[in-house]
Amino acid sequence: METHDQWMKRALQLAAHGRGKVSPNPMVGCVIVHEGHIIGEGWHRAYGGPHAEVRAIEDADEKGLSHLLPQATAYVTLEPCSHTGKTPPCADLLVSRRLKKVVVCNADPNPLVSGRGITRLRDAGIEVECGMLEAQGLELNKRFFTAMTQRRPYVILKWAETADGFLGYAAGNPVQISGPLSSMRVHQWRTEEDAIMVGYKTALMDNPRLNARHWTGTDPVRIVTDRHLQLPQHLHLFNNLQSTIVVNYDRQTEIPKEPERYAAPSTAYMKVETGENEISQLLQGLYQRKVQSVLVEGGAAVINAFFDAGLWDEIRRCQGALTIGHGVPAPSPKGVFRGSEKIGDDLWTYYSKA
């Protein structure tokens, strides 16, 4: 059976261009091939904008090759949508342009699609093949698939520790552990995730901005735990340059109406009941706000709370060259070791839960 993995690899490559730009939608790429030649290609570039299939067909039209579509195969990294959202259904577009065949990397777990797109194509007489490079597609859109199947954001735990295993001094005084190149990498990661989270003590002692000023891209939504609503309003977290969600636990607070996920920067409050499932409640609340990924940057209590709850997906650990002799012990990595790299003088090690 003809598969031509290279075309799906190209579609996955194109889809990755949407990283950090399309959430809460998945990253999707599409390549249209006729007799071994690409006649159109595209990817989903921005939330609310045209989908990958639309871009690819527009590309074929602009090249004057649309007459070849009825003899062409479309390689799509995710099942074409079958519902009307911010854009019309892509399955209907492929049917109307009479594509001969559609090859799909991953079925869409979104209940609004969930096989309906594939069924619509087949009912129209279009040949459909599913599962090509499925593992690569799942990795690409792991945030989207986690949100759809587990109803929570994808969680990345990140920390920097000294060469002798401390996050910083016990008194809370800030310590510069990682170098400038690592800082750039972290800011790049911030542009790729929907939200970034710190705890009360980190917010108070470090007064972080939690933006991506050392990289070009979109700043994440900031999340901070403030159990008693005691953080001073002069902190950078409340400068309204990007949205902030304050997680409040055990004070009866009148919570204002939540802003749209992509609304103007503002400060919102999210109530979480004190108890054993605080992290689960937190993640459920973020999921309801269309937050599909969270980069948790500390401190130790917050990171260990995610470990204790078993609600995490990745670890990114930086080990610097500095030694301080005593302080707050760094968490112990868990899960499966996935690799390491040197960034400047820092050693980064990566782990996944499974």
C-alpha positions in Angstrom: 0.0 0.0 0.0 1.3 3.4 -0.9 2.1 5.5 2.2 4.8 8.0 1.4 5.9 8.9 4.9 7.9 11.8 3.7 4.7 13.8 2.9 3.4 13.3 6.4 6.8 14.2 7.8 6.5 17.5 5.9 3.0 18.1 7.2 4.2 17.6 10.8 7.1 19.9 10.1 4.7 22.6 8.8 2.3 22.0 11.8 5.1 22.8 14.2 5.3 26.4 12.9 2.1 27.0 14.9 3.7 26.2 18.2 2.8 28.9 20.8 0.4 30.6 18.3 -2.7 28.4 17.9 -3.7 27.2 21.4 -6.3 26.1 22.4 -6.4 24.7 18.9 -4.0 21.9 18.0 -1.0 22.4 15.6 -2.0 21.1 12.2 -0.2 20.9 8.9 -1.4 19.8 5.4 0.4 18.8 2.3 -1.4 18.1 -1.0 0.5 15.8 -3.4 -0.2 14.9 -7.0 1.9 12.3 -8.7 4.9 12.7 -6.3 4.9 16.5 -6.3 3.6 18.9 -3.7 0.9 21.2 -5.3 -0.2 22.9 -2.1 0.8 23.1 1.5 -0.1 25.1 4.6 -0.5 25.1 8.4 -2.7 26.5 11.1 -1.0 29.8 11.8 -3.1 31.5 14.5 -6.0 30.8 16.7 -9.2 31.8 15.0 -7.5 31.9 11.6 -7.8 29.5 8.6 -7.0 25.9 9.2 -4.2 24.0 7.5 -6.4 22.4 4.9 -7.7 25.8 3.8 -4.2 27.2 3.6 -3.0 24.2 1.5 -5.9 24.5 -1.0 -5.4 28.2 -1.3 -1.8 27.5 -2.0 -2.8 25.2 -4.9 -5.2 27.7 -6.2 -2.6 30.5 -6.2 -0.2 28.2 -8.1 -2.9 27.5 -10.7 -2.9 23.8 -9.8 -6.4 23.5 -8.4 -7.5 21.4 -11.4 -5.3 18.6 -10.1 -7.0 18.3 -6.7 -9.4 15.5 -7.8 -6.4 13.3 -8.5 -4.5 14.4 -5.5 -3.8 13.1 -1.9 -4.0 15.4 1.1 -1.7 14.5 4.0 -3.2 16.0 7.2 -1.7 15.7 10.7 -5.1 15.8 12.4 -8.5 14.5 11.4 -10.3 17.3 9.4 -12.9 19.1 11.5 -16.5 18.4 10.9 -18.1 21.3 12.9 -18.4 25.0 12.5 -16.4 26.9 15.1 -14.5 30.0 14.3 -14.1 28.6 10.8 -16.2 26.3 8.5 -15.7 22.5 8.6 -12.5 21.5 6.8 -14.0 18.1 5.9 -16.7 19.8 3.9 -14.0 21.8 2.1 -12.1 18.7 1.1 -15.3 17.1 -0.1 -16.3 20.2 -2.2 -12.9 20.3 -3.9 -13.2 16.5 -4.6 -9.9 15.3 -3.2 -9.1 11.7 -4.3 -7.6 10.6 -1.0 -6.9 11.9 2.5 -4.2 10.5 4.8 -4.6 11.3 8.5 -1.9 11.2 11.1 -4.1 11.3 14.2 -7.8 11.0 14.9 -9.2 14.1 16.7 -10.3 13.2 20.3 -12.4 16.5 20.5 -16.0 15.3 21.1 -17.1 17.9 18.4 -15.1 15.9 15.8 -14.2 12.4 17.1 -14.4 10.4 13.9 -17.1 12.5 12.2 -14.6 14.2 9.9 -13.3 10.9 8.7 -16.9 9.5 8.3 -17.9 12.6 6.2 -15.0 12.1 3.9 -15.7 8.4 3.4 -19.4 9.0 2.9 -18.5 11.4 0.0 -16.4 8.7 -1.7 -13.0 9.9 -0.6 -10.5 7.3 0.3 -9.2 7.8 3.9 -6.1 6.3 5.5 -5.5 6.8 9.2 -2.6 6.4 11.6 0.4 7.4 9.5 3.3 8.5 11.8 0.8 8.5 14.7 3.4 8.6 17.5 5.0 11.7 16.0 1.6 13.4 15.8 0.8 12.5 19.4 4.1 14.0 20.5 3.6 17.2 18.5 0.2 17.8 20.0 0.7 16.3 23.4 -0.8 19.4 25.1 -4.0 19.2 23.0 -4.4 15.5 23.5 -3.8 15.7 27.3 -6.5 18.4 27.5 -9.0 16.5 25.4 -8.5 13.1 27.0 -7.6 14.0 30.6 -9.5 17.3 30.9 -6.5 19.1 32.4 -3.5 21.1 31.1 -0.2 19.4 30.2 2.2 20.1 33.1 5.9 20.8 32.8 7.9 21.1 36.0 11.0 23.2 35.6 13.6 24.2 38.1 17.3 25.3 38.4 19.5 23.8 41.2 23.0 24.4 42.3 25.8 21.9 41.7 25.3 20.7 45.3 21.5 20.3 44.9 19.9 23.4 46.3 17.2 25.7 44.8 18.5 28.6 46.8 19.1 29.8 50.4 16.6 28.9 53.1 16.0 32.6 53.9 14.6 33.0 50.4 17.3 35.4 49.0 17.4 35.1 45.2 20.3 33.1 43.8 21.4 33.3 40.1 22.0 29.7 39.3 21.6 29.4 35.5 23.5 31.3 32.8 22.2 33.7 30.1 21.9 31.1 27.4 19.7 29.0 29.7 17.6 32.1 30.4 17.0 32.5 26.7 16.0 28.9 26.3 13.6 29.2 29.3 12.0 32.3 27.7 11.6 30.4 24.5 9.8 27.7 26.4 7.5 30.4 27.9 6.3 31.4 24.5 5.3 27.8 23.8 3.1 27.3 26.8 -0.3 28.8 27.6 0.6 29.6 31.2 3.4 29.8 33.7 3.1 29.2 37.5 4.9 30.1 40.7 4.0 29.9 44.3 3.5 32.6 46.9 7.0 32.7 48.3 8.6 32.8 44.9 6.4 35.7 43.9 7.1 37.6 47.1 10.9 37.1 47.3 11.8 37.1 43.6 9.2 39.5 42.2 9.4 37.8 38.8 7.9 39.2 35.6 7.2 35.7 34.1 7.3 37.1 30.6 9.3 36.2 27.5 11.4 39.3 27.2 14.5 37.4 26.0 12.7 35.7 23.2 10.2 36.7 20.5 6.7 35.3 21.1 3.6 35.5 23.1 3.8 36.0 26.9 2.1 33.2 28.9 -0.8 33.8 31.3 0.7 34.1 34.8 -0.6 31.9 37.6 0.3 32.5 41.3 -0.9 30.8 44.4 -1.9 33.3 47.1 -3.7 31.4 49.8 -4.7 34.4 51.9 -4.6 37.1 49.2 -1.7 38.8 50.9 0.6 39.5 47.9 1.3 43.2 47.6 -0.2 44.9 44.5 3.1 46.5 43.5 4.6 43.2 42.3 5.3 42.7 38.6 2.6 40.0 38.5 -0.1 42.7 38.9 1.3 45.1 36.2 -1.5 44.2 33.7 1.1 43.8 31.0 -0.1 40.2 30.6 -3.0 38.3 32.2 -2.6 36.9 35.7 -4.7 34.3 37.6 -4.5 34.4 41.4 -5.3 31.1 42.9 -7.0 31.6 46.3 -7.7 28.8 48.7 -9.4 29.4 52.0 -10.8 32.9 52.0 -14.4 33.6 50.9 -13.7 35.9 48.0 -16.1 37.4 45.6 -14.7 36.1 42.3 -15.1 38.4 39.3 -16.4 37.0 36.0 -13.6 35.4 34.2 -12.2 37.2 31.2 -12.0 35.5 27.8 -8.7 33.5 27.5 -7.5 35.8 24.8 -9.0 39.1 26.2 -6.9 42.1 27.2 -4.5 41.6 30.1 -6.1 41.6 33.5 -6.1 40.0 36.9 -8.6 37.2 37.7 -9.1 35.1 40.7 -9.8 31.3 40.9 -11.2 29.7 44.0 -9.7 26.3 45.1 -11.0 24.5 48.2 -8.4 23.5 50.7 -7.9 19.7 50.8 -6.1 16.8 49.4 -7.1 17.5 45.8 -6.0 21.1 45.5 -3.8 20.5 42.5 -6.6 18.6 40.7 -9.0 21.4 41.4 -6.4 23.9 40.1 -5.9 22.0 36.9 -9.6 21.5 36.3 -10.1 25.3 36.7 -7.4 26.1 34.2 -8.8 23.5 31.8 -12.2 25.3 32.0 -10.4 28.5 31.1 -8.9 26.9 28.0 -5.4 26.7 29.4 -3.9 23.6 27.8 -0.3 23.7 29.2 1.4 25.1 32.3 5.1 25.6 32.9 5.6 25.3 36.7 8.7 27.3 37.7 8.5 26.9 41.5 9.3 27.0 44.2 9.9 23.7 46.0 6.5 23.5 47.7 4.6 24.0 44.5 6.7 21.5 42.5 6.5 18.9 45.3 2.7 19.4 45.4 2.4 18.4 41.8 4.7 15.4 42.5 2.5 14.4 45.5 -0.6 14.7 43.4 0.9 12.7 40.5 -0.3 15.3 38.1 2.6 16.2 35.9 4.0 15.2 32.5 7.5 16.5 32.1 10.5 17.6 34.1 13.1 20.1 32.8 16.0 20.4 35.4 18.9 22.8 35.1 22.0 22.1 37.1 24.4 25.1 37.4 28.0 25.3 38.4 27.4 27.3 41.6 27.7 25.7 45.0 26.2 27.3 48.1 26.6 24.6 50.8 23.2 24.8 52.4 19.7 25.9 51.5 16.4 24.6 50.2 16.9 21.1 48.8 16.0 20.6 45.1 13.3 18.1 44.3 14.4 14.7 43.1 13.6 14.0 39.5 11.1 11.2 38.8 9.8 9.3 35.8 11.8 8.2 32.8 15.0 9.9 31.8 14.7 11.3 28.2 18.0 13.0 27.6 20.3 15.8 28.5 22.2 18.7 27.0 24.6 21.4 27.9 23.4 25.0 27.5 26.4 27.3 28.2 27.8 26.1 31.5 24.5 24.5 32.6 23.5 20.9 32.4 19.8 20.3 31.5 18.2 16.9 32.1 14.8 15.9 30.8 12.3 13.4 32.2 8.8 12.3 31.3 6.2 10.6 33.5 6.0 7.6 31.2 
